[in-house]
C-alpha cells in the first residue's frame, strides 16, 4: 500500500487521517522511541504492585473496572501495544495492513507463541476472541459493531472484515481493551463465568500463581515468553490496600514499589514528593484520559427538568473543583471529551457559567421557589468510591447546592453496591462518577450518551437515560466516518448539544500520577503505562 496519486479518493482520506501511521507501520514497523542509554536490565527480584481495590476478575474480557485493567495484561496479551501518541506497535501481531476501503484489517501473527498450558497460539484464537469481545465486553458491542467475520486463511494470519469502516478500530487492540484469550479454554463455555477469568492462562510474560482473596495476587515469570530475555523480574505481587492513608505509608516504608492513577490521596503528594526513594511520573496515561462528571438520573422527577439541571450547572464552580478538590492536578472541562483528546475536544465555554443568582432564578422558574428556611427540595448524591477525590467532590457539591436551596444527602457504599445501585437498580438521584474517554470518543464517550446504550445491568453505560435523536445520529455517523475533518465536526456538534442539554455536568479531567520506588525502572513505556504487561520492568539489585 502507498500514497501514489492514482489511489482512489477514499484511500487518500485514510492516508491523510488517523490511519496513516498504521499504514506506515504495516510496511516497515515505524521507528520506535530510542530508550535512553543505561546499564543492561538486571534479572531477578519481586515487584510489589499496589492496587486501591481488589479486582473483580483477572481478565478484562467482560469487566473493565480499573483494578481488572491493572492486572489483566500481565498474563493475557493483545494484538498491539501503543506509543504515547497511540502509534501502534507489535505485540501478538508483528505487522498489519488496512484495505483501501477501510473494511478489512489484515494481521500477521507472531510465530512460536505458546499459551501457558503449552498449546500453540494461532489465528483461531484471534478470531474467537474478537467475536467474543463483540458479545461480552462492556464496550465490545460498539467497538466491534461493524465486524462481520474474522477470516483465518492460515494459522498466522487473521483478517478482520467489517461491514463499514471503523476508523478508531486500529487503536482498540491493546491487551486490556481487547484481550486475546485461548479458544480451547473458552469455547463452548459461559465466557463470563469461565474459571479462566480468575486463574488465567495467557501468552504473556507472567504466569498466574495464586489469588489470595482480600490480600494479594502472585504472578511468576514465564520462562518460555516469546520476547526473551524478558521479563526481567521473577515475580509480581499485587497488593490490595483499600485504606488511602495506608497506601501512602506503604510507599514511604517501601512495602510497595509501584502504583498508578494517583494511588494516594492528593493531599499526601506534597509530603511524598520529599521522600528521596520515590519518583513521580505522568507518562503512560494517554490511552485512557478521564473526565469527572456529575450524572443526573433523567428519570428523577427533579432532574428530568432542564431548568433544574441548568441551575445545578450554574451553582458549581469548576475553579473550586480543580483547585480545592483536585489540588490543581487536572484540567477544567465542560465537555465530555477530555482535553487530552485534543483533536476532538471542544473548548467552547460552557453556556452555564458559575452564577448563583442565575441558578436561584432558574430554580424559581422550574417551580421550586424558596419558602422561608426550608430547602427547595431534597436529593441524595451517590459517589463512585474507587477514588478518594469522589468523596471530596461530593462534599463540595453538597455545600454548593445548599447555597442555592437544594438539600443534598451524601450516600456512600462499596464499589459493587455502587455499580448495582446506579446501573441495575437505578435507585439514585444523581451521582459523582468518572468516565474513561479511552483512545477515541466512539469507544469511550458514545457509550455514555447513545440512547441505544441504555442497558440496565451494564456498568458504565448510559446511566442518565439520555436520549436525543440528533445526538444518536452524530455518534453513529462518526463510527464510520473516514474523513478526519468531518468526524471532528460531528463530535464538536455533539458536544454543543449535550453542553446545552446537560444530561450530566462535566467538571474536570484529572491528571493521573504514577508513583514508583527509585529501584523500579521502565514501568511506563507505552500509552497504557502500568496497565501494560510490565515485561520491560527491572529492579536495582
N, C-alpha and C positions, 0 to 999 in steps of 0.2 A: 504494500500500500504506500502511496506517495501523494504529494500535493501538486501534481502536474496540472497545467491549465486545462487539460482535456477531461479532468474528472467532472462528474455531474455536480450540479449546484448543491445538492443535499450533502454530498461527501465534503465539499468545501466548507459547508457550515459546520460539519462535525470537526473538521481540522481546525477551524477558527475558534471553536468553543472549548468547553471543559474537557472534551475527549482527546484533544490534540496531544496532550502529554502522554496519554496512554498509547496512542498510535506510535509515538516515538519510542516508547519503552518496548513495544512489541517488536520493533525492528532491532534495536540494539541495547535494550535494557539500560535506559538512560543513566548517566553517571550518578552515582550515589554520593552523599556528602563524605568528604575525606576526613576521618577522625583525626583529632589532634594527636601528635606523637606522644607516646607514653610507653612505659615498660609493658612487655607482653603480659596479658591477663594471667593471673595465678589460678590454679585449680584448687578446689577444696573449700571447706567451711560451710557454715549454715547461715542462711539469710533469714532473719526474723521479720516477717511482713505483718504490718498492723492493719486490721480492719475495724471499723467502728462497730459493725454489726455482723452477726453470723450469716453466711449466705443461705438462701432458701434452697439452692441447688448448686452443683459444681459444674454444670454445663449450661451455658446461656442459650439453650435451644428454645425453650418455651417460657423463659422468665429472664427479664433484662434488668432486674434490680441491681443497683450498683455493686453490692457485695458479690453477687454472682459474676458480674463482669470482671471483678477484681481477680478472680481465680481461674475462670474457665480456660483461658488461652494457655495456661501453663501446661495443660495436657492436650487440649483439643484445638487444633490449628485451623487456619483459613487458607484460602487460595492466595491471598495477597497481604502485604503489610504496606504502610504508607509513611512517606517523609512528612515532616512538619507541615508542608504545604499541600499535603494529600496527593502527592505524586505517587502512583503505585510502584511497589517493589515486589520481587518474587517471594513467595513462601512455598506453598504446595504446588503452585503453578510457577513454571520457570519463564514462560513467555505467553503472550496473548495478542489477539488482534480483534478488531471490530469491523464488521462488514460496512460497505459504503452507505447502506440504508439504515444503519444503526440497529438492526433487528437480529443480529447474530454475533455472539461473543464466543470466540474460539480460544480455549485454554490448553496449552501443552503442559502436561503434569510432570512432576519430578519422579524420576525412576528410582527404584530400590528402596522406597519408603515402606516401613513396616508399622503396622498397628502394634500397640504394646503387648498384645497377646500373640504376636508372631505372624499374623495374617498379612498378606500383601495389600497395600493401599492401591486403589485404581480409580479409573473414571467412573466406575459403577457407584463408588462411594460418593463421588461428587454429585452425580445425577440424583441419587437418592436423597442426599442432604438438601440440595436446592429445592426440590419439590416438597420435602418435609417441612422446610422452613416456611414455605409458602402457606402451609396448612396450620402450623402450630406456633410459629414465632409471633410475638405481640406486634411486631412491625412487618413481618414477612408477607402478610396478605396485601400490603400496599407496595413494599419494596419489590416483590417479585410478581406483582399483579399481572404484568404483561408477559410473563414467562409461560409459554405453551408446552415446551418439552425441553429435555436435555439429551442430546444425542451423544452416544459413546461409540464412535467408529473403531476405536481400539482402546486398550487399557490405559493409554497415556494421553488421550485426547477427550475433552469434554466440550461440547458445543451447546451453549445456552441459546435457545430460539425464543424470540419474542414476537408477539402479535403487533406491537407498536414499539417505537424507540423508547428507551428509558435512560435519559442522559445522566442520571445520578447513579446508575447501577454499578459502574466500574469502581465507584468509591465505597460500595457497600459490602465488600468481600473480605474485610478484616476478620480475624478469628472470633472476636467477641460478638460481632454483629451477625456473621454468617458462618457459624462453626461447621466444619466438615466432620460428620460423625460416621462411625463404622456401620455400613449397611448390614453386615452379618450379625450385628448386635441388636439393631433396632427394627429390622424388617419383620413384619407380621406381629408387632407388639404394640402396646399402648405407649407411644413415644413419651407422653407427658409423665407416665408412671413407671417408665423403664428404670430398672435398678442402676443402669449405667450413669444416670444423672447424678447419683450420689456416690458412685465409685467408678469414675470414668476410665475408659480405655481410649487412648488417643494416639496421635503421631508425634506429639510434642516433646520438648526437651526434658520434661519431668514426668515421672510416673506417680500416680496416686498411691499413697501408702496407707493412710488412715485418716478418719474424721472422728474426732472425739467431740461429741455434741456439747456445746456450751463452753468449749475450751479452745480447740485448735484443729488445724488440718496439717498433715505432713505430706510433702511431695519429695520424691527422691530422684536423683539424677538418672536419666535414661542413657545407659552406656552405648546403646545402639542408635542414638539420634543421627539423623541423616546429615546434619550440619556439623560434623566433627571439626575441631575438638570441643565444640560447645555441647552442653552447657558447662560453665566453669564451676559453679557451686555444687556441693554434694547434695544439699537438700534445702528446701524452703519450708519453714514452719510459719503457718499463717495463724496469728493470734487474734482472738476477738476480744476487744476491750470496749464495752459499751459506755463506761463512765468517762466523760470528757477530761476530767482532772487527772484520772489515772493514765490516760493516753499521754498527756503532756509529761507526766512523771516518768513513764516508760521510755520516752525519748531521752530525758535527762539522765536516767540511770543506765542507759544502754540496753535495756531489756528488749527493745525493738530497734530495728535498723532502718526501716523504710515504711513510709505511709504517704498516701496521696489524697488529692481533693481536700486539701487543708484539713488534716486529720485531728487537729487540736482546736480548742476554742480560739477564735481570733484575738481575744483579749490576752491570750498567753503568747502570741507570736513575738511581741517585742522582747519579752523575757527570754524566750528560747533562742532568739537570734543572737543573744550574747553568749550562748553555750558554744565553746570552741569546736567541739566534736560534731556539731550539726551544720548541715548545709541546706539551702532552700532553693528550689527550682520551680520555674513556671512553665518550662517547655514540657512537651509530652501531653498536652491537653487540647490540642487543636482538632482532634477527631470528634470532640463532644463538647461544644460550647453550651452553656446552660442559661436559662432565664428563670428568675424567681417571679412567681405570679400569685395574684390573689384571684382564685377561681370562684365565680358565683354559680350557685345552683339555679339555673334559669327556670326550674320548676317551682322554686320557692316563691311564695306569694309576694314577698318584698322585692326580691332581686329580679323577678321577671319584668319589673317596671324599669324602663330605660332611665328615667329621671333619677331613680334611686341609685342605679349603678353610676350614672354621671356624677351624682353628689358624692358618692364614696371616692370616685376618682379625684374630685377636687378637694377632698378633705385630706388627701395623702400627699406628703411632701417627700419626693424622691431624694432630695438632698439629705434629709434626715435619715432616710432608709440607708443610703450609701455610707454616710459618714458616721452615723451612730450605731446602726445595726451591723454593718459590714466593715466598720473601721477603715473605710476608704478602699478596701480590697474589692474592686469591681468597677462596673461602668453603668451609669444610669441608662435605662432604655424604656421607652413607651411602646416598643414594638415587640411582637412575639418572636421575631427573627433577631438573633443575637448580633451585636456589633461585630463579633468575631467573624461572622459570615458576611464580610464587608460587601461582597458583590450583590447580595440580596437585601441587606439591611436598609431600612428606610429611617433616616434620622430626622424626618419631619417632626417638629414639636407636637406634643400631644394636644388635641383640641380641648382638653380639660386640665389646664394648669392648676397648681395649688392655689386655692382661693376659698377660704372657709365661708365667706359671706355668700359666694355663689353656691356653695354646697348647701348652706342653710335654705336659700331661696328655692333650690331645686327640690329639696325635701318637702318644703311647704307646698310647692306645686304638685308634688306627687301624692298629696293627700295625707301627709304625716306631719302636721304642724306641732310645734311645741305647745304643751299645756301645763303651764306652771313649771314645776321642777321635775315632772315626770318625763321619762325618755319617750322619744317619738315611737320607737318600737325596740324590741329585744331580739337579738340573734346570737347564735352560737358559732364560734370560729374554731375549726379544727386545723391542725398544722401537721405537716409531714415530719415525723420525728427523726428522720435519717440525718438531719443536720441540726446542730445547736442554734444556728442562725434563725431557723424557722420559729423557734420559741421566742427569741428576742424580737423578731419581726411581728409576731402575733401580739406581744405586749405593746409594741408601738402602735399597731393598728387599733387595738382596744382604746388606747389613750386618744388617738387622733379622731376616731369616730365618736368617742364620748364627748368631745368638744363640740360636735355638731348635733348632739342629742340622740345618738344611736348607742344603745346599751349592748355591749359585747361581752359574752361569757366565753372564755377560752377553755377548750376541752383537749386533754392530752390522752394518748394511747400509744401502744407499741405499733411498729410498722405493719404487721399482719392485720391488726384490728383497724388501723387507719385505711389500708387498702380495701378491706372488706366494706367498711362504712361508706367510703366515697364511691367505689366502682361497682359494688354488688348491691348493697342495701340502699344506696343513695339517700342515706339518712343524715343529711347535713345541710347547712345553710350556705356557708362559704368556707373556703379553705386556703391556707398558705401552702403552696406546692412549688416544686421545681420542675422544669421541663428541659430535657436534653434536646438541643437542636440537631445534634449529631453533625454529619458532614454535609447535609443538604436539607433544605426546607421540606422537600417532598417526603423525606423519611422522618425527620424529627418534628416538624411543625404541622403538617397536614393532619396527622392523627388527632390533634387537639381541637380542630375546628371543622373538620369534614363531617357533615351530618350522617354519612353512612358509617362513620366510625363511632357512633354512639352505641356502645356494646356493653351491656351490664356484665360485670364479672371480669372484664378485660382491664388489667391495670394500666394506668397512664394512657388512657384513650380519651375520647371526648367526654370529659366528666361534667362539663357545664350543660350539656344537651343543647349546644348551639346549633342552629340550622339557618342557613341563608343560601338560596339557590345560586346567587351570583358568586358567592364565595366558593361553593361547590364546583361551579363551572371553571373558575380561575384555577383552583387547585388541581382539578382533573386535567385541564389543558396543559398545565405546567409539567405534569408527569411525563408527557411525551413530546414536549416542545424542544426541537433540536437547535433552534436559533437562539443563541445565548441572550441577545438583547431583548427579544420578545419574552423569553422566560423571566428575565429580571423584571420586565414591565408588568407581567402577570402577578408576580409576587409583591411588587410595590403597590399595585391596585388592591390586592388582598389585604395588605397591611393598613391601607387607608380605610377600608370598610370596617374591619374589626376594631380599628382605633376609635372610630365613631360609635360603634355599637357596644363597645366594652363588655363582651361576654366574660372577659377576665380583665385584670389590671396588671399589665407587665411593669415591673419595677426596676430590676437591676440584673445585670449579668455578672455573676460572681467571678472573681479571679481565683483559680484553683492553684494551690501551692503544694508541691511535693517536698516532704522533709526526709532527709537521709543522714545517716551517720557517715562521717568522712571516710570510713573504711569501705563504703559501698561505691562501686563505680559502674558507669554505663547502664543506668536503670531507666533512663527516659530518652531513648534514641529515636523513637518513632512518634507518630501523631497520637498514638494511644498510650504512650508512656508506660506506666506501671501496669496497665491492663494488658500489655503485650506478654509474650511468653517468657521474658526475662532471661533468654538464653545467653545474652551478652553480659549479664551481670557477673562481676567478680569482686572478691573481697581482699583487702590487705591481709597479709599473713599475720 
